Every structure is written in C-alpha cells, then in structure tokens.
C-alpha cells in the first residue's frame, strides 16, 4: 500500500509504519475537537492511543490503559495488558467504528495490528416505567436507549445460558447501527430465527436504523394497516414472548423492542392479564376485544341507522335524534368526519405539548369545542356521544400502533355506511376479515387461533385460562419445545 493512498482514502489495512498509521487516523478525524491522540515512548518503543473524549470513560483510560502501558517491558505487547475487553484488528474500518463507539484504539511501533479496548461512556436516562404501557400490578421498569442496559433487563429475568444474544451491524458505508437479536435457543424455532436474521441482514440503509424503519424493511406486508411486529418498551412483555418461543430485536439508541412473530390477539394482551386472577384477566381482555369492534364500527352503525334504517330504533329515540339533527345543515357522514378529524387534532396536540399543558388543552379544548360546535348546529349531540365512546374504546388497546391502526379503519367504514348502510358495513367487515385471515407474520397466521381455528391456542387468546392449565406454548410462535406445564397443580395429590 502506498503512503499517498493510505492518507487520501483513510481505509484499508493497518501499515507496519507507525507514523503512517497515526497520520491516517489524524487525517480521518480532523476537525473533531473531541478526538484525542496520545503517543507514549516506553523503553524506546512508541505506543499510540486514540479515542473520542466525549464518549470515552476517561477514568478507565487513565487507570487501566495508560498506567498499565508504563508497566510493559521490552518483550511485552499491548495484548499483554491486564484488560478484559480487548480485541485485535488489522484494518482501519474496524478502528473507525470502534473509536466512534467509545473504544480506545492502541497502536504499537513495527506492528500492523491495532487493538480496541472497550471504554464506551454513552449517557442514557434512568430506567422508568413506560408512559404508553402503564399497568397496575407487576414490574414497573422499562427499556432505555442503551443496548447493554436493555439486554441486562432481560438477562435479569431469564437466567439461562440458552438465552442467546446475536449482534448484527446494519447499514451501508460508515454509518451502521448495532442490532441485537435475542431468543431462547432450546425453545425458539431455528427456521424463524434464520428468517429474522436473513431479513435484517439484507437491510441497505445509509442512515440510522430505528424500530419503525426496521418494521417496514422486514414485515411481511408493508401496505397493511395492521402491524405485524409488536413494538414494546416493557421488559416483562418481551420476557414472556421469548419464553413462548418468539424472537426479540433490540436496536442501539432505541427504547423499543420488536417482537416477532405475533398475531392480532397479541396486541390485546397486557401484563395485567397475567398478574391478576384469571377471571378478571379474561374479563379485561374481552373488554379490549369488544373495543376493537366499537372503535371501527360505532360511527358507521350510527350513520347507517340514521341515514337508511331508522325504523329499527324505538319511536322515542327516533324523535330525540331527529330533533338533534333538525338544524344540522349536512348529512351525518360529514358530522362524523368533522368530529373524527377534530379528535385526531386534539390527540396530536396533546402529544406534542409539554405534559403540564397537554391535559389542560385536551380537557378544556374538548369541552369548549364540543359545546361550541353543538350550539353552532354544526354537529348533533348524539354524534358527540358516539365519537366520545369511539375514542374511549380506542384508548383501551395496550399497544399504541394497533390503536392508531383501528382509528384509521373507522374512516373507510364511515364512508361505506354512508353509501350502502348496513350492507356497506357488512361488506367492509367481510373485506377486513379476509385481509386478517390472509395476513402472516414471519410464517405465522396473523388471525390465529380463529383463522385458522387452533383449539389449543384458544386458552390464551379471547380469554385466559388458569396458568396451570396452559400445558403448551402457543403454536403461532412456532416453538420447537411445545410443552411448558404438566397441566395440573403440583401440590394436588393423585386421586384428589
């Protein structure tokens, strides 16, 4: 390799010329005020260390690297340093990536090998309960933006050597993102693991990777409104899914974990279902599933009845609805669209504002707008009630992405009801069910155990049976080890 080529490109193999290596490194990291290069001459031998000051633990650099370098004798190499996390490399690309991850690079004279010492010091926020997935009973910790801390939260719950953690670097060029793939080896299906790794490894992105981008790259159907990967900030939810045989993906810099494969019913399960008695857990889950139908169909049902099928209502109720609609100048479909869009505006404003103002704006804004819009005869009282119940129903979904999807589904259902009445609603539900049954998540049927019917999985979908009756893991996770329980209480003697 020519000296000019090395300096101009800043890539390739490390040269045995110490000065050339130092010049190449300094040229690459020029105009970076926090890049530091230190050269030591120990017993007539030069050793250089390079690091980025703002992301490196300087205490480790001083006590465990610089102090130990001075103790090396003439025959010792940098590899002899008493440091646990040290690895060698022979190319500059690995050196650049390592330095930008907070590592210290060490060069020694007359050697074409460099070394990287793990001294990363990336700041992250404290471990707190996720705001979007609060529960009443159970653990109250959540993921943070540090990959190592997130893996720590999972290993603290699953203390087995079978919990595997494979690291992939995703991206093209110099900008890459660390992605961790976790699974329990003796439970997860190797074919599903391979499918996940193959899809992630094909991502070509000259940008930082986020859970949203990852989902679009690897999910089965990007054009579907329904998410096929479950995004969560809760370690306990990830733990439960790993032990069912699913795969979790963590991304450096993100507090979200991606779980796959999943079903439609996975998005309606909450840790509270398993931390309370099974009767209460089943009731709460049933309420959430009912809320799905309310969220997408209640406005359309109201429009269909008022516009086409008012004869199904009692006379007294018809009179009241007619009185509220008497001075509204346009059809119910316009009312519904106005209120749905207004609700979305209020929701978006509440999210973007500081928390101290968000609740005030949401409550006062809703009351003021609701009262004023009715008094102005732009929307009827009945429509306000219908949209309010619809909004409350959409809030019961534990996962935000599914909640957003079902809110969007209400719009085509409203239009179908305004055109064809009940026939339009039935047609809309028919297409919806066909789509759900056809959809897959990494080879698993999305609407199982209802489409196709899987009797053994019904125990933890629509309702939840007692834990000791859950003999097998869900087949949709495709585990290689199906059995997880004996199917009886251990303390009950045979014959009782």
C-alpha positions as CSV (number, residue, x, y, z in Angstrom):
1,X,0.0,0.0,0.0
2,X,1.3,3.4,-1.0
3,X,1.6,6.1,1.7
4,X,-0.3,8.6,-0.5
5,X,-3.2,6.1,-1.0
6,X,-3.4,5.4,2.7
7,X,-3.6,9.1,3.6
8,X,-6.0,10.0,0.9
9,X,-8.5,7.2,1.4
10,X,-8.1,6.6,5.1
11,X,-9.2,3.0,4.5
12,X,-7.5,-0.4,4.1
13,X,-5.1,-2.5,6.2
14,X,-3.1,-1.2,9.0
15,X,0.5,-0.5,8.0
16,X,3.6,-1.6,9.9
17,X,4.8,2.1,9.6
18,X,3.7,3.6,13.0
19,X,3.9,7.2,11.8
20,X,1.8,6.4,8.7
21,X,-0.9,4.9,10.9
22,X,-1.0,7.9,13.2
23,X,-1.2,10.3,10.2
24,X,-4.0,8.3,8.6
25,X,-6.0,8.3,11.8
26,X,-5.5,12.1,12.4
27,X,-6.5,12.9,8.9
28,X,-9.7,10.9,9.1
29,X,-10.7,12.5,12.4
30,X,-9.6,16.0,11.6
31,X,-11.8,18.9,12.7
32,X,-13.1,16.9,15.6
33,X,-12.2,18.8,18.7
34,X,-13.0,15.9,21.0
35,X,-10.7,13.5,19.1
36,X,-7.6,12.8,21.2
37,X,-4.3,11.2,20.1
38,X,-1.6,10.4,22.7
39,X,1.8,8.9,21.9
40,X,4.0,7.3,24.6
41,X,7.6,6.2,24.2
42,X,8.1,3.3,26.6
43,X,11.6,1.9,26.8
44,X,12.5,3.1,23.2
45,X,9.2,1.8,21.8
46,X,6.3,4.0,20.6
47,X,2.7,3.2,21.6
48,X,-0.2,5.4,20.5
49,X,-3.7,5.6,21.8
50,X,-6.6,7.3,20.1
51,X,-10.2,8.0,21.4
52,X,-13.1,10.4,21.2
53,X,-13.1,12.3,24.5
54,X,-16.8,13.0,24.7
55,X,-17.9,9.3,24.6
56,X,-15.0,7.6,26.4
57,X,-14.7,6.8,30.1
58,X,-11.5,8.7,30.9
59,X,-11.1,7.0,34.3
60,X,-10.6,3.7,32.5
61,X,-8.3,5.3,30.0
62,X,-6.1,6.7,32.8
63,X,-6.1,3.8,35.3
64,X,-6.5,0.7,33.2
65,X,-4.7,1.7,30.0
66,X,-2.1,4.5,30.4
67,X,-0.9,3.3,33.8
68,X,-0.6,-0.3,32.5
69,X,1.2,0.8,29.4
70,X,4.0,2.2,31.5
71,X,4.4,-1.2,33.2
72,X,5.1,-3.1,29.9
73,X,8.6,-4.4,29.5
74,X,10.5,-4.6,26.2
75,X,9.2,-8.0,25.3
76,X,5.6,-7.4,26.2
77,X,2.9,-6.4,23.7
78,X,-0.2,-4.3,24.0
79,X,-2.2,-7.6,24.1
80,X,-0.5,-8.4,27.4
81,X,-2.3,-5.5,29.1
82,X,-4.4,-6.8,32.0
83,X,-7.7,-5.7,30.4
84,X,-10.7,-8.0,29.9
85,X,-12.3,-6.3,26.9
86,X,-9.6,-6.0,24.3
87,X,-9.6,-7.3,20.7
88,X,-7.2,-7.0,17.8
89,X,-7.9,-5.8,14.2
90,X,-5.8,-5.3,11.1
91,X,-8.0,-2.8,9.2
92,X,-8.8,0.9,9.6
93,X,-12.6,0.4,9.1
94,X,-12.9,-1.6,12.3
95,X,-10.7,1.1,14.1
96,X,-13.0,3.9,13.0
97,X,-16.2,2.0,14.0
98,X,-14.6,1.1,17.4
99,X,-13.5,4.7,18.2
100,X,-16.9,6.1,17.4
101,X,-18.5,3.5,19.7
102,X,-16.4,4.9,22.6
103,X,-13.5,2.4,22.4
104,X,-9.8,3.3,22.7
105,X,-7.6,2.3,19.7
106,X,-4.0,1.3,20.6
107,X,-1.1,1.2,18.0
108,X,2.4,0.0,18.7
109,X,5.6,0.5,16.7
110,X,6.6,-2.0,14.0
111,X,3.2,-3.8,14.1
112,X,0.4,-4.0,11.5
113,X,-2.1,-5.0,14.2
114,X,-4.1,-2.5,16.3
115,X,-6.2,-3.1,19.4
116,X,-9.5,-1.9,20.6
117,X,-10.4,-1.5,24.3
118,X,-14.0,-1.2,25.4
119,X,-14.3,2.1,27.3
120,X,-17.6,3.4,26.0
121,X,-19.5,6.0,28.0
122,X,-22.8,6.8,26.4
123,X,-25.2,8.5,28.6
124,X,-28.7,7.2,29.0
125,X,-31.8,8.1,31.0
126,X,-32.8,6.3,34.2
127,X,-34.9,3.2,34.0
128,X,-38.6,4.2,34.4
129,X,-42.0,2.8,33.6
130,X,-43.1,3.5,30.0
131,X,-45.8,6.1,29.8
132,X,-47.5,4.4,26.9
133,X,-47.8,1.0,28.5
134,X,-48.7,1.5,32.2
135,X,-50.0,-1.4,34.3
136,X,-51.5,-1.7,37.8
137,X,-49.8,-4.9,39.0
138,X,-46.4,-6.1,38.1
139,X,-42.9,-4.7,37.3
140,X,-42.6,-1.0,36.6
141,X,-39.4,-0.8,34.7
142,X,-38.9,-0.1,31.0
143,X,-36.3,-0.2,28.3
144,X,-33.9,2.8,27.8
145,X,-31.7,3.9,24.9
146,X,-28.7,1.8,25.9
147,X,-28.5,-1.7,24.2
148,X,-26.4,-3.2,27.0
149,X,-28.8,-2.0,29.7
150,X,-31.8,-3.4,27.8
151,X,-30.1,-6.8,27.4
152,X,-29.3,-6.6,31.2
153,X,-33.0,-6.2,32.0
154,X,-33.8,-9.3,30.0
155,X,-31.0,-11.4,31.4
156,X,-32.0,-10.5,34.9
157,X,-35.4,-12.2,34.2
158,X,-34.2,-15.1,32.0
159,X,-31.2,-16.6,33.8
160,X,-30.3,-19.4,31.5
161,X,-27.3,-19.9,29.1
162,X,-29.9,-20.7,26.4
163,X,-30.8,-17.0,26.1
164,X,-28.8,-16.1,23.1
165,X,-27.8,-12.6,22.0
166,X,-26.5,-12.2,18.5
167,X,-25.2,-8.8,17.4
168,X,-25.6,-7.6,13.8
169,X,-24.3,-4.3,12.3
170,X,-26.9,-3.0,10.0
171,X,-26.3,-0.3,7.4
172,X,-24.0,0.7,4.5
173,X,-20.8,2.7,4.4
174,X,-19.5,4.2,7.6
175,X,-23.0,4.7,9.3
176,X,-24.1,1.4,10.9
177,X,-26.4,0.5,13.8
178,X,-25.9,-2.3,16.3
179,X,-28.9,-4.6,16.3
180,X,-29.3,-7.4,18.9
181,X,-31.3,-10.5,18.2
182,X,-32.4,-12.4,21.3
183,X,-34.1,-15.8,21.6
184,X,-34.1,-18.8,23.9
185,X,-32.2,-21.5,21.9
186,X,-34.0,-24.6,23.3
187,X,-37.5,-23.1,22.6
188,X,-37.3,-20.8,19.5
189,X,-37.6,-22.3,16.1
190,X,-34.3,-22.2,14.1
191,X,-36.1,-21.6,10.9
192,X,-37.8,-18.5,12.3
193,X,-34.5,-17.3,13.7
194,X,-32.8,-17.7,10.4
195,X,-35.7,-15.9,8.6
196,X,-35.4,-12.9,11.0
197,X,-31.6,-12.7,10.7
198,X,-31.7,-13.0,6.9
199,X,-34.3,-10.2,6.6
200,X,-32.4,-7.9,8.9
201,X,-29.0,-8.6,7.2
202,X,-30.5,-7.5,3.8
203,X,-31.3,-4.0,5.0
204,X,-29.3,-1.5,3.0
205,X,-29.7,1.9,4.7
206,X,-27.2,4.8,4.8
207,X,-28.9,6.1,7.8
208,X,-29.5,5.3,11.4
209,X,-31.9,2.4,12.0
210,X,-35.0,2.8,14.2
211,X,-37.7,0.3,15.1
212,X,-40.1,1.9,12.7
213,X,-37.7,1.6,9.8
214,X,-36.8,-2.0,10.8
215,X,-40.5,-2.9,10.8
216,X,-41.0,-1.5,7.3
217,X,-38.0,-3.4,5.9
218,X,-38.7,-6.9,7.4
219,X,-42.5,-7.2,7.9
220,X,-44.5,-9.4,5.5
221,X,-46.9,-6.8,4.2
222,X,-45.9,-3.2,4.5
223,X,-49.1,-1.9,2.9
224,X,-51.3,-3.4,5.6
225,X,-52.8,-1.2,8.2
226,X,-52.2,-3.9,10.8
227,X,-48.7,-4.1,12.5
228,X,-47.1,-7.5,12.1
229,X,-44.3,-6.8,14.6
230,X,-45.1,-5.9,18.2
231,X,-43.2,-2.9,19.5
232,X,-43.0,-2.6,23.3
233,X,-41.0,-0.8,26.0
234,X,-41.7,-3.4,28.7
235,X,-39.1,-6.0,29.6
236,X,-41.7,-8.2,31.2
237,X,-43.7,-8.4,28.0
238,X,-40.5,-9.3,26.0
239,X,-39.6,-11.9,28.6
240,X,-43.0,-13.6,28.3
241,X,-42.8,-13.7,24.5
242,X,-39.2,-15.0,24.5
243,X,-40.3,-17.9,26.7
244,X,-43.1,-18.6,24.3
245,X,-40.5,-19.1,21.6
246,X,-40.6,-15.7,19.8
247,X,-37.7,-13.6,18.8
248,X,-36.9,-10.1,20.1
249,X,-34.9,-7.5,18.4
250,X,-33.2,-4.5,20.2
251,X,-31.7,-1.5,18.4
252,X,-28.9,0.7,19.8
253,X,-30.3,4.1,20.7
254,X,-33.9,2.9,20.9
255,X,-36.1,2.1,24.0
256,X,-38.3,-0.2,21.9
257,X,-38.1,-3.9,21.5
258,X,-39.5,-5.6,18.4
259,X,-41.2,-9.0,18.9
260,X,-41.9,-11.5,16.1
261,X,-43.9,-13.5,15.0
262,X,-47.1,-12.2,16.5
263,X,-50.8,-12.4,16.0
264,X,-53.7,-9.9,16.1
265,X,-54.6,-11.0,19.6
266,X,-51.0,-10.4,20.9
267,X,-51.7,-6.7,20.6
268,X,-54.7,-7.0,23.0
269,X,-52.8,-8.9,25.7
270,X,-51.5,-6.9,28.7
271,X,-49.2,-8.0,31.6
272,X,-52.1,-7.2,33.9
273,X,-53.9,-10.1,32.4
274,X,-51.4,-12.5,34.0
275,X,-50.8,-10.5,37.2
276,X,-54.4,-10.7,38.3
277,X,-56.8,-13.6,38.8
278,X,-57.7,-15.3,35.5
279,X,-61.4,-14.4,35.7
280,X,-60.6,-10.7,35.9
281,X,-57.9,-11.1,33.3
282,X,-60.3,-12.8,30.9
283,X,-62.9,-10.1,31.5
284,X,-60.5,-7.2,30.8
285,X,-59.2,-8.9,27.7
286,X,-62.8,-9.4,26.4
287,X,-63.5,-5.7,27.1
288,X,-60.5,-4.8,24.9
289,X,-61.5,-7.1,22.1
290,X,-65.1,-5.6,22.2
291,X,-63.5,-2.2,22.0
292,X,-62.0,-3.2,18.6
293,X,-65.4,-3.6,17.1
294,X,-66.7,-0.4,18.8
295,X,-63.8,1.7,17.6
296,X,-64.2,0.8,13.9
297,X,-68.0,0.3,13.6
298,X,-69.9,2.5,16.1
299,X,-69.8,5.8,14.0
300,X,-70.7,3.8,10.8
301,X,-73.5,2.0,12.6
302,X,-75.0,5.3,13.7
303,X,-74.7,6.7,10.2
304,X,-76.3,3.6,8.7
305,X,-79.2,3.7,11.1
306,X,-79.9,7.5,10.8
307,X,-79.5,7.6,7.0
308,X,-81.1,4.3,5.9
309,X,-82.5,2.1,8.8
310,X,-84.1,4.5,11.3
311,X,-87.1,2.1,11.6
312,X,-85.0,-0.3,13.8
313,X,-85.0,2.4,16.6
314,X,-87.8,2.9,19.1
315,X,-90.1,5.9,18.2
316,X,-89.0,7.9,21.2
317,X,-85.3,7.6,20.3
318,X,-86.0,8.5,16.7
319,X,-87.8,11.6,17.8
320,X,-84.8,12.7,20.0
321,X,-82.3,12.0,17.3
322,X,-84.4,13.8,14.7
323,X,-84.6,16.9,17.0
324,X,-80.8,17.0,17.4
325,X,-80.3,16.7,13.6
326,X,-83.0,19.2,12.7
327,X,-80.7,22.3,12.4
328,X,-77.5,20.5,11.2
329,X,-77.1,21.6,7.6
330,X,-75.3,18.5,6.2
331,X,-75.6,14.6,6.4
332,X,-74.3,12.5,9.3
333,X,-71.2,11.3,7.4
334,X,-69.9,14.9,7.3
335,X,-70.6,15.2,11.1
336,X,-68.7,12.1,11.8
337,X,-65.7,13.1,9.6
338,X,-65.6,16.6,11.3
339,X,-65.6,15.1,14.8
340,X,-63.1,12.3,14.0
341,X,-60.6,14.8,12.5
342,X,-61.2,17.2,15.4
343,X,-60.5,14.4,17.8
344,X,-57.2,13.5,16.0
345,X,-56.1,17.1,16.1
346,X,-56.7,17.3,19.9
347,X,-54.9,14.0,20.4
348,X,-51.9,15.1,18.3
349,X,-51.8,18.5,20.1
350,X,-51.8,16.8,23.5
351,X,-48.9,14.5,22.5
352,X,-46.7,17.4,21.2
353,X,-47.3,19.8,24.1
354,X,-45.5,19.7,27.4
355,X,-47.1,17.3,29.9
356,X,-48.1,20.2,32.2
357,X,-50.2,21.7,29.4
358,X,-51.3,18.6,27.5
359,X,-54.1,17.6,29.9
360,X,-55.4,21.1,30.2
361,X,-55.6,21.5,26.4
362,X,-57.2,18.1,25.9
363,X,-59.9,18.6,28.5
364,X,-60.6,22.3,28.1
365,X,-60.2,22.1,24.3
366,X,-62.6,19.1,24.1
367,X,-65.2,20.7,26.3
368,X,-65.1,24.1,24.6
369,X,-65.0,22.8,21.1
370,X,-67.7,20.2,21.9
371,X,-70.1,22.7,23.5
372,X,-69.5,25.4,20.8
373,X,-69.8,23.0,17.9
374,X,-73.2,21.8,19.1
375,X,-74.5,25.3,19.9
376,X,-73.5,26.3,16.4
377,X,-75.5,23.4,15.0
378,X,-72.5,22.0,13.2
379,X,-72.7,18.6,14.9
380,X,-75.6,16.9,16.8
381,X,-75.5,15.9,20.4
382,X,-75.8,12.3,19.5
383,X,-72.8,12.4,17.2
384,X,-70.7,13.9,20.1
385,X,-71.7,10.9,22.3
386,X,-70.9,8.4,19.5
387,X,-67.4,9.8,18.8
388,X,-66.6,10.1,22.5
389,X,-67.4,6.4,23.1
390,X,-65.4,5.5,19.9
391,X,-62.4,7.5,21.2
392,X,-62.5,5.8,24.7
393,X,-62.7,2.4,23.0
394,X,-59.5,3.1,21.0
395,X,-57.7,4.1,24.2
396,X,-58.1,0.6,25.7
397,X,-55.6,-1.0,23.3
398,X,-52.4,-1.7,25.2
399,X,-50.2,-1.1,22.1
400,X,-50.2,2.3,20.5
401,X,-49.5,1.2,16.9
402,X,-52.6,-1.0,16.9
403,X,-54.7,1.8,18.5
404,X,-53.6,4.1,15.6
405,X,-54.5,1.4,13.0
406,X,-58.0,0.9,14.2
407,X,-58.7,4.6,14.3
408,X,-57.7,4.8,10.6
409,X,-60.0,1.8,9.9
410,X,-63.0,3.8,11.1
411,X,-62.8,6.2,8.2
412,X,-63.4,3.7,5.3
413,X,-66.2,2.1,7.4
414,X,-67.9,5.5,7.8
415,X,-67.8,6.1,4.1
416,X,-69.1,2.6,3.3
417,X,-72.0,3.1,5.8
418,X,-72.9,6.4,4.2
419,X,-73.1,4.8,0.7
420,X,-74.7,1.5,1.4
421,X,-75.9,1.5,5.0
422,X,-75.7,-1.9,6.8
423,X,-74.8,-3.6,3.6
424,X,-71.7,-1.3,3.4
425,X,-70.8,-2.2,7.0
426,X,-71.1,-5.9,6.3
427,X,-69.1,-5.6,3.1
428,X,-66.4,-3.6,5.0
429,X,-66.2,-6.3,7.7
430,X,-66.0,-9.0,5.1
431,X,-63.0,-7.5,3.4
432,X,-61.4,-6.8,6.8
433,X,-61.8,-10.4,7.9
434,X,-60.4,-11.7,4.6
435,X,-57.4,-9.5,5.0
436,X,-56.8,-10.5,8.6
437,X,-57.0,-14.2,7.7
438,X,-54.7,-13.8,4.7
439,X,-52.1,-11.9,6.6
440,X,-49.0,-13.6,8.0
441,X,-46.2,-12.6,10.4
442,X,-42.9,-14.5,9.7
443,X,-44.8,-17.6,8.6
444,X,-47.4,-17.5,11.4
445,X,-51.1,-16.9,10.5
446,X,-51.9,-13.4,11.8
447,X,-55.5,-14.1,12.9
448,X,-54.8,-17.5,14.6
449,X,-56.3,-19.1,16.6
450,X,-59.5,-18.0,14.9
451,X,-58.3,-18.1,11.3
452,X,-57.3,-21.0,11.1
453,X,-59.0,-22.5,14.1
454,X,-56.5,-23.8,16.6
455,X,-58.3,-25.1,19.7
456,X,-55.2,-25.5,21.9
457,X,-54.3,-21.8,21.4
458,X,-57.8,-20.5,22.4
459,X,-56.8,-20.9,26.1
460,X,-54.8,-17.6,25.8
461,X,-56.4,-15.5,23.1
462,X,-60.0,-14.4,23.6
463,X,-59.8,-15.3,27.3
464,X,-57.2,-16.6,29.7
465,X,-57.5,-19.9,31.5
466,X,-55.6,-20.6,34.8
467,X,-51.8,-20.7,34.3
468,X,-51.6,-24.4,35.5
469,X,-53.9,-25.3,32.6
470,X,-51.7,-23.8,29.9
471,X,-49.9,-27.1,29.1
472,X,-48.4,-25.9,25.8
473,X,-46.9,-22.8,24.3
474,X,-48.8,-21.0,21.6
475,X,-48.3,-22.7,18.2
476,X,-48.2,-19.4,16.4
477,X,-44.8,-18.8,18.0
478,X,-43.7,-22.0,16.2
479,X,-41.6,-23.2,19.2
480,X,-39.6,-26.4,19.0
481,X,-40.5,-27.2,22.6
482,X,-44.3,-27.2,22.9
483,X,-44.7,-28.3,26.5
484,X,-44.5,-25.8,29.3
485,X,-46.7,-27.2,32.1
486,X,-47.9,-30.6,33.4
487,X,-51.4,-29.4,33.3
488,X,-52.2,-29.7,37.0
489,X,-51.4,-28.2,40.3
490,X,-48.2,-29.6,41.6
491,X,-49.4,-29.8,45.3
492,X,-52.6,-31.7,44.5
493,X,-52.1,-35.4,45.2
494,X,-53.1,-38.0,42.6
495,X,-56.7,-39.1,43.2
496,X,-57.9,-35.8,44.6
